Amino acid sequence: LGPWCYTTDPIVRWEYCFVLYCSPCDRKTLNEASLACLSFFNDTVGCKTDLIGESYDGKMQSTPEGLICQRLDSQHPHTHGFVTWTSHGGITQNENFFRNPGKAGSVNSIGPLCFTMDQDTPFEF
């Protein structure tokens, strides 16, 4: 048995809910995570292992709103100052993936971002 919830069905007052189990890595803080956990997180699309996502090296290529990310080695349609960025293999190796090339205190300290291919939306987190 497991978690349950009330339903909107007047005949069925409540039912058990299917909830996925977390991996052992999901239950650890960054300070507690082992190298195996960090490798597990880095292989996924949407996980970051530090507060502002500087270590994020997943393969997320579009924003939650569905905008395609601009390649980091391109200055079109949006120019950016990350042409000399070398983390995670540098701008060429990072294709159009979300990254956080900034430092704490900069605009990027919110988390990984992508420059979008949409003329009206320079970047999204």
N, C-alpha and C positions, 0 to 999 in steps of 0.2 A: 504494500500500500504506500501511498505517498501524499503529496499536497492535494488539497481539494479546493474547489471554488463554487460559489453560488452561480446558477445559470439564469438566463433570461427566459427560459422555457418554464411556463407555469406548471407543467406536469412533472418536470424534473427539477427539484429544488436545488440539488447540488450534485457534483460528480468529481471524480478524481481527475487531476490534470497531469498531462505528460510534461515532465520537466527534465531536460538533459542533465546528466551528471557532469560536474566540473572535473577537469583533470587535476591531479595533485598539484600541478604547477599553477593553476588558476587560483588556488587557495593560499598562495604565498605572497608576501610582500616582496618588493624588489630586493631588499636586503636579505631576505631568507632564501631567495631563489637560487637554485644550483645552476651550474653551467648547462646541465641537460635541459633545465627549464628555459634558460635564456635562449638556447638553440631552438627549442620548441616554439617559443614566442616569435622569434625572428623569421621562422619559416612560414608564418601565417600572413594574411593580407592586412588585418586590421588591428594588430597588437603593437603596443609600444612598451618598452621595459624601463623607461625613466620618465620623470614627470613631464618634461616638455618634448619628448620624442626625438631627441638628438640621435639616439641609437636606432631609431626605426629604419629598417631596410627591407620592408615588405614590398609587395608589388601592386599596391592600390593605384589605379590609373585614372579614376574618374571621381568626381566629387559626389557627396550624398545627393545632390540635386541632379546628377547625371551629366555634368559638364566634363568633357575630355580634358586631361591635363596636357599642358604644353611640355615639350621636351626641355630638359634643363640646359642642354647645349644649344638651344635656340633663343634668339631674342625677338621672335615674332610669334604671336601678335603683341606680346608684352615684353618690354626690356626689364632686366633685373641685374643686380650686381653680384651674382653668384658665379661668374665665369671662371674664377680661380678656385672654386670649392673642390676639395680633394677627398672628403670623407666617403666611405662606402664605394671606393673606386672612382670617384670624381664625377663630373657632370655627364660625361659620355656613357659611363656604365650605368648610370641611374635613369636613363631613358626619360620617360614621362611619369615616374613614380612620385608619390607624395614623399617629401623629405623635409627636414628641419635644418637648414644650413645656418641658422642664426644662433645666437647665444642668449642666455638668460638676460632678461631686461630689454631685449629687442622685440620688434613686432612678432617675430617668430617664436617668442617664448611661450606662446599659447599652445603650440604643438606643430606637428608636421603640416605642411601646406602644399598646394600645387598651384602653379600658374596655369590659368585655363586657356583654352583655345577660343573662348568667347570674348569678342572685342570689348564688351561692356563689363566684364568681370575679370579684373586683373588676377586675383587669386582667391582661393577658398581654403579653409582649414578642414 
